[in-house]
């Protein structure tokens, strides 16, 4: 290993000499940047740890194909690429559908009811919107303390 090299050059030299020791140096040099990037984009300490670990795992698996001079620039991008994958799993499709229906049942009669003299269908829609909002609140966990709506 080149003892005079610094920063990315030193890490690249360590990786070329010994992948395991070099990866430990890579981890030590970049873990705080990756973790803070992950924490900023997801807002959860546990999720940030998972994203950081997954980014380093992918880097270790694909290290032979990386341009070793660009490792520092590539790692935060890996974290950013991983985040949408985690978010796709967190979408509550039944909740989204129920909330959309509840909003439509509320807004439609408010938009057209006055000009039509508040016919019976407007009152029925308003009543159904209350039921739909209650169903959404029950299905999403919003009514329980500490429950997150995802």
C-alpha positions as CSV (number, residue, x, y, z in Angstrom):
1,X,0.0,0.0,0.0
2,X,1.2,3.5,-0.7
3,X,1.8,5.2,2.6
4,X,2.0,8.7,1.1
5,X,-1.5,8.6,-0.5
6,X,-4.3,10.4,1.2
7,X,-8.1,10.3,1.1
8,X,-9.6,8.5,-1.9
9,X,-6.2,7.6,-3.2
10,X,-5.2,5.9,0.0
11,X,-8.5,4.0,0.2
12,X,-8.2,2.9,-3.5
13,X,-4.7,1.7,-2.8
14,X,-5.9,-0.3,0.2
15,X,-8.7,-1.8,-1.8
16,X,-6.3,-2.9,-4.5
17,X,-4.0,-4.4,-2.0
18,X,-6.6,-6.2,0.3
19,X,-10.3,-5.9,-0.4
20,X,-11.3,-6.7,3.2
21,X,-8.9,-4.2,4.8
22,X,-9.6,-1.6,2.1
23,X,-13.4,-2.0,2.6
24,X,-12.9,-1.3,6.3
25,X,-11.1,1.9,5.4
26,X,-13.9,2.8,2.9
27,X,-16.5,2.1,5.6
28,X,-14.7,4.2,8.1
29,X,-14.3,7.1,5.7
30,X,-17.8,7.3,4.4
31,X,-20.2,5.8,6.9
32,X,-21.1,9.2,8.5
33,X,-21.8,10.8,5.2
34,X,-24.0,7.9,4.0
35,X,-25.9,7.6,7.2
36,X,-26.6,11.4,7.4
37,X,-27.8,11.3,3.8
38,X,-30.0,8.4,4.5
39,X,-31.4,10.0,7.7
40,X,-32.2,13.2,5.8
41,X,-34.2,11.5,3.1
42,X,-36.1,9.0,5.2
43,X,-36.3,10.7,8.6
44,X,-36.1,7.4,10.5
45,X,-33.0,6.3,12.4
46,X,-33.7,2.6,11.9
47,X,-34.5,3.1,8.1
48,X,-31.3,5.1,7.7
49,X,-29.3,2.3,9.3
50,X,-30.9,-0.2,6.9
51,X,-30.2,2.0,3.9
52,X,-26.6,2.6,4.9
53,X,-26.0,-1.1,5.5
54,X,-27.6,-2.0,2.1
55,X,-25.6,0.6,0.3
56,X,-22.3,-0.7,1.8
57,X,-23.4,-4.3,1.0
58,X,-24.0,-3.4,-2.6
59,X,-20.7,-1.6,-2.8
60,X,-18.9,-4.6,-1.4
61,X,-20.6,-7.0,-3.8
62,X,-19.9,-4.8,-6.8
63,X,-16.5,-3.4,-5.8
64,X,-14.6,-5.1,-8.6
65,X,-16.7,-3.2,-11.1
66,X,-16.4,0.2,-9.5
67,X,-14.1,2.9,-10.7
68,X,-12.2,3.1,-7.4
69,X,-11.6,6.8,-7.8
70,X,-15.3,7.5,-7.9
71,X,-16.4,5.4,-4.9
72,X,-16.8,8.4,-2.6
73,X,-19.1,10.2,-5.2
74,X,-21.1,7.0,-6.0
75,X,-22.0,5.9,-2.5
76,X,-24.5,8.7,-1.6
77,X,-26.2,8.0,-4.9
78,X,-26.7,4.4,-4.0
79,X,-28.5,5.5,-0.8
80,X,-30.7,7.8,-2.9
81,X,-31.5,5.0,-5.3
82,X,-32.4,2.6,-2.5
83,X,-34.8,5.0,-0.7
84,X,-37.7,4.9,-3.3
85,X,-37.5,1.1,-3.2
86,X,-38.3,1.2,0.5
87,X,-41.1,3.7,0.0
88,X,-42.9,1.7,-2.6
89,X,-43.5,-1.0,-0.1
90,X,-45.0,1.5,2.4
91,X,-47.9,2.7,0.2
92,X,-51.3,1.8,1.7
93,X,-53.3,1.3,-1.5
94,X,-56.6,0.5,0.2
95,X,-56.2,3.6,2.4
96,X,-55.4,5.7,-0.7
97,X,-58.5,4.5,-2.4
98,X,-60.7,5.0,0.6
99,X,-59.3,8.6,1.2
100,X,-59.9,9.4,-2.5
101,X,-63.5,8.2,-2.3
102,X,-64.1,10.1,0.9
103,X,-62.7,13.3,-0.6
104,X,-64.8,12.9,-3.8
105,X,-67.9,12.3,-1.7
106,X,-67.2,15.5,0.2
107,X,-66.1,17.8,-2.6
108,X,-68.7,16.9,-5.3
109,X,-71.8,17.9,-3.3
110,X,-70.1,21.0,-2.0
111,X,-69.2,22.0,-5.6
112,X,-72.6,21.3,-7.2
113,X,-75.1,21.3,-4.3
114,X,-75.8,25.0,-4.0
115,X,-76.5,25.6,-7.7
116,X,-78.8,22.6,-7.8
117,X,-80.7,23.6,-4.6
118,X,-79.1,20.9,-2.4
119,X,-81.0,17.8,-3.7
120,X,-81.1,14.6,-1.8
121,X,-78.0,13.1,-3.5
122,X,-75.8,15.9,-2.1
123,X,-76.9,15.1,1.5
124,X,-76.4,11.4,0.9
125,X,-72.9,12.0,-0.5
126,X,-72.0,14.2,2.5
127,X,-73.2,11.5,4.9
128,X,-71.3,8.8,3.0
129,X,-68.1,10.9,3.2
130,X,-68.3,10.9,7.0
131,X,-68.5,7.1,6.9
132,X,-65.7,6.9,4.4
133,X,-63.4,9.2,6.5
134,X,-64.2,7.1,9.6
135,X,-63.3,4.0,7.6
136,X,-60.1,5.6,6.5
137,X,-59.1,6.6,10.0
138,X,-59.8,3.1,11.3
139,X,-57.9,1.4,8.5
140,X,-54.8,3.6,8.6
141,X,-54.3,3.6,12.3
142,X,-54.6,7.4,12.5
143,X,-56.9,7.2,15.5
144,X,-54.4,5.2,17.6
145,X,-51.7,7.1,19.5
146,X,-48.3,6.5,18.1
147,X,-49.6,5.0,14.9
148,X,-48.0,6.4,11.8
149,X,-49.9,6.9,8.5
150,X,-47.6,5.7,5.8
